[in-house]
Amino acid sequence: MPAQQAPAGDTAGDDKPPVSLWERLERPAPAPRTTLTPHRIAEAAVALADAEGLDAVTMRRLAAELGVAPMAAYRYVTGKDELIELMVDFVYGRLPLDAPAEGWRDTMRALAVHLRAMHLAHPWTVRAATPFSLGPNQLAVPERALSALAEHGLDADTTMAVFRTVTGYVHGSVAAEVTLEALRRERGWTDGDQTRAALAPRMTWLMGTGRYPAYQRYLREATRKDDPDWQFTTGLDCVLDGIAAHFGL
């Protein structure tokens, strides 16, 4: 969005960094000219992304959904990049970070489970929620985790490495789930049986080469192929067990 269309007072001089979205929103609000608020903007944009995907979210489409003039939202955000920041922080704000948990492990496990649920409910966040889109609610997640780990004698770098190990597992696992679900929608496969049936010719040939006996045993004996909750929590417990063993926690 051209700089001259940014909200009034938001463009810093050439010798200063630009004022962030979050700093601007913390300032006392002027008397409203419309009923539009950052909350309404985020809520409508999130609903649109949930229904049609992130690419469907444009400033013009958002204005139509809100029933306001096309330029109205620019009073709060300078364009789509800031709108996505607002959306990501909005969904992070729904995480139950205040739920009671005993000790670092329960805290980290609960955070991981809630993050997965958030990403699955809003699949567009898998690519939108980057480490560089930090907002107040998103930053509350590492704050909660680092606080839970702070009493165990780990230095600051190690504490962050533990947090990133857990969230890295979450993001990798969720990305695989979201990708599979998108593929099924695209191909019209409704469940695991249809997916395996569609892939059977390729898999039959590969297994017939005799090069993959361990994988063939998995295909023959596994009973939880269609249980992503079990797969996720089992892997998560392995990660947490490894952290506990490595650091003696």
C-alpha beads as a LAMMPS data file, in Angstrom:
LAMMPS data file: protein, C-alpha beads

249 atoms
248 bonds

1 atom types
1 bond types

-500.0 500.0 xlo xhi
-500.0 500.0 ylo yhi
-500.0 500.0 zlo zhi

Masses

1 110.0

Atoms # bond

1 1 1 0.000 0.000 0.000
2 1 1 1.480 3.405 -0.886
3 1 1 2.777 5.294 2.139
4 1 1 0.445 8.205 1.606
5 1 1 -2.535 5.907 2.223
6 1 1 -1.309 4.693 5.621
7 1 1 -3.272 5.750 8.700
8 1 1 -2.575 9.282 9.844
9 1 1 0.401 9.648 12.162
10 1 1 1.804 6.199 11.338
11 1 1 4.609 7.122 8.979
12 1 1 7.867 7.943 10.721
13 1 1 10.512 10.235 9.283
14 1 1 13.200 8.847 7.030
15 1 1 15.670 8.704 9.935
16 1 1 13.377 6.662 12.197
17 1 1 11.985 3.136 11.924
18 1 1 8.286 2.913 11.088
19 1 1 5.881 2.664 13.990
20 1 1 4.595 -0.897 14.373
21 1 1 0.970 -1.923 14.098
22 1 1 0.890 -2.875 17.761
23 1 1 2.320 0.407 18.983
24 1 1 -0.240 2.310 16.947
25 1 1 -3.117 0.226 18.303
26 1 1 -1.966 0.863 21.878
27 1 1 -2.339 4.615 21.429
28 1 1 -5.503 6.270 22.712
29 1 1 -8.086 5.955 19.971
30 1 1 -9.648 9.110 18.505
31 1 1 -13.396 9.480 18.529
32 1 1 -14.664 6.765 16.157
33 1 1 -16.148 7.827 12.873
34 1 1 -17.564 4.347 12.275
35 1 1 -18.269 1.211 14.314
36 1 1 -15.211 -0.412 12.746
37 1 1 -12.627 -1.694 15.236
38 1 1 -9.468 -3.835 14.981
39 1 1 -11.430 -6.669 16.601
40 1 1 -14.174 -6.504 13.970
41 1 1 -11.613 -6.343 11.179
42 1 1 -9.702 -9.355 12.492
43 1 1 -12.831 -11.375 13.204
44 1 1 -14.232 -10.842 9.710
45 1 1 -10.892 -11.519 8.004
46 1 1 -10.363 -14.724 10.005
47 1 1 -13.852 -15.960 9.120
48 1 1 -13.151 -15.284 5.455
49 1 1 -9.781 -17.076 5.548
50 1 1 -11.309 -20.041 7.377
51 1 1 -14.018 -20.360 4.742
52 1 1 -12.068 -19.643 1.555
53 1 1 -8.360 -19.583 2.360
54 1 1 -5.878 -16.802 2.961
55 1 1 -5.668 -15.809 -0.708
56 1 1 -9.346 -14.835 -0.610
57 1 1 -8.611 -12.139 1.958
58 1 1 -8.108 -8.774 0.270
59 1 1 -8.739 -5.312 1.606
60 1 1 -11.542 -4.775 -0.890
61 1 1 -13.204 -8.122 -0.137
62 1 1 -12.892 -7.470 3.588
63 1 1 -14.570 -4.081 3.211
64 1 1 -17.451 -5.747 1.379
65 1 1 -17.812 -8.350 4.144
66 1 1 -17.859 -5.605 6.771
67 1 1 -20.194 -3.372 4.800
68 1 1 -17.832 -0.390 4.926
69 1 1 -16.064 1.803 2.399
70 1 1 -12.985 0.182 0.767
71 1 1 -10.646 2.611 2.518
72 1 1 -12.148 2.253 6.004
73 1 1 -9.848 -0.509 7.268
74 1 1 -6.767 1.519 6.304
75 1 1 -7.469 3.614 9.380
76 1 1 -6.038 0.678 11.353
77 1 1 -3.826 -1.351 8.993
78 1 1 -1.665 -0.216 6.109
79 1 1 -2.410 -3.193 3.892
80 1 1 -2.652 -6.961 3.705
81 1 1 0.638 -7.654 5.506
82 1 1 -0.550 -5.859 8.624
83 1 1 -4.011 -7.347 8.223
84 1 1 -2.479 -10.831 8.375
85 1 1 -0.542 -9.822 11.501
86 1 1 -3.834 -8.741 13.058
87 1 1 -5.521 -12.009 12.038
88 1 1 -2.736 -14.202 13.410
89 1 1 -2.704 -12.377 16.718
90 1 1 -6.488 -12.634 16.909
91 1 1 -6.481 -16.443 16.729
92 1 1 -3.529 -16.673 19.138
93 1 1 -5.586 -14.592 21.536
94 1 1 -8.064 -17.460 21.815
95 1 1 -5.482 -19.907 23.190
96 1 1 -6.231 -20.888 26.808
97 1 1 -2.823 -19.860 28.121
98 1 1 -4.142 -19.306 31.644
99 1 1 -5.296 -22.917 32.059
100 1 1 -3.623 -24.442 35.129
101 1 1 -0.649 -26.732 34.520
102 1 1 1.821 -28.308 36.917
103 1 1 5.466 -28.035 35.957
104 1 1 7.284 -27.381 32.711
105 1 1 6.240 -30.631 31.052
106 1 1 2.497 -30.184 31.578
107 1 1 2.826 -26.573 30.433
108 1 1 4.731 -27.456 27.262
109 1 1 2.408 -30.363 26.477
110 1 1 -0.697 -28.218 26.904
111 1 1 0.778 -25.454 24.732
112 1 1 1.612 -27.969 22.002
113 1 1 -1.851 -29.516 22.041
114 1 1 -3.569 -26.118 21.955
115 1 1 -1.305 -24.846 19.171
116 1 1 -2.105 -27.887 17.056
117 1 1 -5.837 -27.395 17.624
118 1 1 -5.522 -23.726 16.654
119 1 1 -3.664 -24.509 13.431
120 1 1 -6.110 -27.252 12.449
121 1 1 -9.062 -24.922 13.075
122 1 1 -7.372 -22.198 11.001
123 1 1 -5.161 -24.024 8.432
124 1 1 -4.022 -20.765 6.817
125 1 1 -2.036 -19.991 9.988
126 1 1 0.459 -22.724 9.083
127 1 1 1.997 -20.347 6.538
128 1 1 0.811 -17.030 7.974
129 1 1 2.075 -17.406 11.553
130 1 1 5.807 -16.909 11.076
131 1 1 8.397 -16.006 13.736
132 1 1 8.464 -12.545 12.148
133 1 1 4.728 -11.862 12.616
134 1 1 4.953 -11.605 16.399
135 1 1 2.141 -9.763 18.084
136 1 1 1.144 -9.413 21.734
137 1 1 -0.923 -12.616 21.854
138 1 1 1.551 -14.627 19.785
139 1 1 4.444 -13.559 22.019
140 1 1 2.468 -14.706 25.066
141 1 1 3.097 -18.325 24.004
142 1 1 6.904 -18.299 24.407
143 1 1 6.458 -16.123 27.499
144 1 1 4.355 -18.872 29.085
145 1 1 6.783 -21.606 28.036
146 1 1 9.966 -19.795 29.043
147 1 1 8.458 -18.904 32.414
148 1 1 7.673 -22.567 33.062
149 1 1 11.250 -23.577 32.175
150 1 1 12.945 -20.726 34.031
151 1 1 13.212 -22.516 37.380
152 1 1 15.274 -25.453 36.102
153 1 1 18.714 -23.910 35.778
154 1 1 18.808 -23.762 31.985
155 1 1 20.521 -20.785 30.393
156 1 1 18.554 -18.438 28.152
157 1 1 19.772 -19.960 24.871
158 1 1 18.986 -23.502 25.984
159 1 1 15.556 -22.512 27.249
160 1 1 14.677 -21.020 23.876
161 1 1 16.072 -24.097 22.098
162 1 1 13.761 -26.322 24.166
163 1 1 10.772 -24.146 23.317
164 1 1 11.630 -24.138 19.607
165 1 1 12.127 -27.908 19.625
166 1 1 8.588 -28.433 20.897
167 1 1 6.971 -25.854 18.609
168 1 1 9.030 -27.133 15.684
169 1 1 7.526 -30.573 16.247
170 1 1 4.047 -29.031 16.407
171 1 1 4.459 -27.048 13.191
172 1 1 5.967 -29.956 11.261
173 1 1 3.251 -32.336 12.372
174 1 1 0.442 -29.893 11.693
175 1 1 1.856 -28.942 8.281
176 1 1 1.735 -32.615 7.278
177 1 1 -1.877 -32.918 8.484
178 1 1 -2.975 -29.748 6.698
179 1 1 -1.210 -30.765 3.481
180 1 1 -2.828 -34.196 3.514
181 1 1 -6.266 -32.727 4.134
182 1 1 -5.810 -30.234 1.286
183 1 1 -4.752 -33.054 -1.046
184 1 1 -7.802 -35.100 -0.101
185 1 1 -10.120 -32.174 -0.801
186 1 1 -8.425 -31.554 -4.128
187 1 1 -8.667 -35.214 -5.205
188 1 1 -12.070 -35.894 -3.681
189 1 1 -10.832 -38.495 -1.196
190 1 1 -13.033 -38.550 1.888
191 1 1 -11.007 -40.751 4.256
192 1 1 -7.899 -42.847 4.748
193 1 1 -9.307 -45.858 2.916
194 1 1 -9.997 -43.821 -0.222
195 1 1 -6.569 -42.218 0.000
196 1 1 -4.819 -45.569 0.273
197 1 1 -6.940 -47.034 -2.535
198 1 1 -5.970 -44.163 -4.830
199 1 1 -2.284 -44.600 -4.004
200 1 1 -2.386 -48.415 -4.113
201 1 1 -1.014 -48.916 -7.665
202 1 1 2.115 -46.882 -6.925
203 1 1 2.575 -48.375 -3.468
204 1 1 2.052 -51.924 -4.736
205 1 1 4.842 -51.522 -7.255
206 1 1 7.203 -49.943 -4.728
207 1 1 6.601 -52.667 -2.140
208 1 1 6.983 -55.299 -4.856
209 1 1 10.593 -54.243 -5.406
210 1 1 11.494 -55.716 -2.021
211 1 1 13.526 -52.622 -1.093
212 1 1 11.320 -51.463 1.773
213 1 1 10.650 -54.370 4.161
214 1 1 10.336 -52.173 7.272
215 1 1 7.815 -49.903 5.585
216 1 1 5.941 -52.929 4.266
217 1 1 5.662 -54.237 7.823
218 1 1 4.163 -50.879 8.831
219 1 1 1.599 -51.069 6.017
220 1 1 0.671 -54.603 6.987
221 1 1 0.557 -54.315 10.777
222 1 1 -0.202 -50.701 11.740
223 1 1 -3.630 -50.101 13.272
224 1 1 -3.485 -46.305 13.862
225 1 1 -2.920 -45.028 10.344
226 1 1 -6.044 -42.885 10.593
227 1 1 -5.564 -41.678 14.167
228 1 1 -3.704 -38.358 13.887
229 1 1 -4.452 -37.455 17.518
230 1 1 -2.637 -40.566 18.762
231 1 1 0.203 -40.019 16.295
232 1 1 0.641 -36.435 17.434
233 1 1 0.532 -37.035 21.179
234 1 1 2.820 -40.085 20.935
235 1 1 5.412 -38.073 19.034
236 1 1 5.000 -35.148 21.427
237 1 1 5.611 -37.383 24.450
238 1 1 8.765 -38.712 22.760
239 1 1 10.002 -35.129 22.313
240 1 1 9.240 -34.212 25.921
241 1 1 10.793 -37.444 27.223
242 1 1 13.942 -36.657 25.256
243 1 1 14.141 -33.129 26.665
244 1 1 13.618 -34.390 30.212
245 1 1 16.269 -37.094 29.845
246 1 1 18.827 -34.846 28.152
247 1 1 18.641 -32.073 30.739
248 1 1 17.697 -34.156 33.773
249 1 1 14.451 -32.269 34.280

Bonds

1 1 1 2
2 1 2 3
3 1 3 4
4 1 4 5
5 1 5 6
6 1 6 7
7 1 7 8
8 1 8 9
9 1 9 10
10 1 10 11
11 1 11 12
12 1 12 13
13 1 13 14
14 1 14 15
15 1 15 16
16 1 16 17
17 1 17 18
18 1 18 19
19 1 19 20
20 1 20 21
21 1 21 22
22 1 22 23
23 1 23 24
24 1 24 25
25 1 25 26
26 1 26 27
27 1 27 28
28 1 28 29
29 1 29 30
30 1 30 31
31 1 31 32
32 1 32 33
33 1 33 34
34 1 34 35
35 1 35 36
36 1 36 37
37 1 37 38
38 1 38 39
39 1 39 40
40 1 40 41
41 1 41 42
42 1 42 43
43 1 43 44
44 1 44 45
45 1 45 46
46 1 46 47
47 1 47 48
48 1 48 49
49 1 49 50
50 1 50 51
51 1 51 52
52 1 52 53
53 1 53 54
54 1 54 55
55 1 55 56
56 1 56 57
57 1 57 58
58 1 58 59
59 1 59 60
60 1 60 61
61 1 61 62
62 1 62 63
63 1 63 64
64 1 64 65
65 1 65 66
66 1 66 67
67 1 67 68
68 1 68 69
69 1 69 70
70 1 70 71
71 1 71 72
72 1 72 73
73 1 73 74
74 1 74 75
75 1 75 76
76 1 76 77
77 1 77 78
78 1 78 79
79 1 79 80
80 1 80 81
81 1 81 82
82 1 82 83
83 1 83 84
84 1 84 85
85 1 85 86
86 1 86 87
87 1 87 88
88 1 88 89
89 1 89 90
90 1 90 91
91 1 91 92
92 1 92 93
93 1 93 94
94 1 94 95
95 1 95 96
96 1 96 97
97 1 97 98
98 1 98 99
99 1 99 100
100 1 100 101
101 1 101 102
102 1 102 103
103 1 103 104
104 1 104 105
105 1 105 106
106 1 106 107
107 1 107 108
108 1 108 109
109 1 109 110
110 1 110 111
111 1 111 112
112 1 112 113
113 1 113 114
114 1 114 115
115 1 115 116
116 1 116 117
117 1 117 118
118 1 118 119
119 1 119 120
120 1 120 121
121 1 121 122
122 1 122 123
123 1 123 124
124 1 124 125
125 1 125 126
126 1 126 127
127 1 127 128
128 1 128 129
129 1 129 130
130 1 130 131
131 1 131 132
132 1 132 133
133 1 133 134
134 1 134 135
135 1 135 136
136 1 136 137
137 1 137 138
138 1 138 139
139 1 139 140
140 1 140 141
141 1 141 142
142 1 142 143
143 1 143 144
144 1 144 145
145 1 145 146
146 1 146 147
147 1 147 148
148 1 148 149
149 1 149 150
150 1 150 151
151 1 151 152
152 1 152 153
153 1 153 154
154 1 154 155
155 1 155 156
156 1 156 157
157 1 157 158
158 1 158 159
159 1 159 160
160 1 160 161
161 1 161 162
162 1 162 163
163 1 163 164
164 1 164 165
165 1 165 166
166 1 166 167
167 1 167 168
168 1 168 169
169 1 169 170
170 1 170 171
171 1 171 172
172 1 172 173
173 1 173 174
174 1 174 175
175 1 175 176
176 1 176 177
177 1 177 178
178 1 178 179
179 1 179 180
180 1 180 181
181 1 181 182
182 1 182 183
183 1 183 184
184 1 184 185
185 1 185 186
186 1 186 187
187 1 187 188
188 1 188 189
189 1 189 190
190 1 190 191
191 1 191 192
192 1 192 193
193 1 193 194
194 1 194 195
195 1 195 196
196 1 196 197
197 1 197 198
198 1 198 199
199 1 199 200
200 1 200 201
201 1 201 202
202 1 202 203
203 1 203 204
204 1 204 205
205 1 205 206
206 1 206 207
207 1 207 208
208 1 208 209
209 1 209 210
210 1 210 211
211 1 211 212
212 1 212 213
213 1 213 214
214 1 214 215
215 1 215 216
216 1 216 217
217 1 217 218
218 1 218 219
219 1 219 220
220 1 220 221
221 1 221 222
222 1 222 223
223 1 223 224
224 1 224 225
225 1 225 226
226 1 226 227
227 1 227 228
228 1 228 229
229 1 229 230
230 1 230 231
231 1 231 232
232 1 232 233
233 1 233 234
234 1 234 235
235 1 235 236
236 1 236 237
237 1 237 238
238 1 238 239
239 1 239 240
240 1 240 241
241 1 241 242
242 1 242 243
243 1 243 244
244 1 244 245
245 1 245 246
246 1 246 247
247 1 247 248
248 1 248 249
